[in-house]
Amino acid sequence: MIELVLIAAAIVLAILAVELKSLLQSVVCLCGMCIVLGVLFGILNALYVMAFQLLIYAGATMVLFLSVVMLTERDEE
């Protein structure tokens, strides 16, 4: 049952990451999706894949995305 909830959360977060107008909110949703996928890998007993998912994708890549979003100039609408 918990797997279905996590799968639904991953799908909703992926859709929100694509559809949101704010770049910061999109990056946060993408990070949340990476964390949910890491938890799903943990439930499947794929611990190495879970560690790489959480450390590399949810950690390093999201820090890179957040720093790029914060350092770029945006037009105020």
Order of alpha helices (4+ residues) and beta strands (2+ residues): alpha-alpha-alpha-alpha
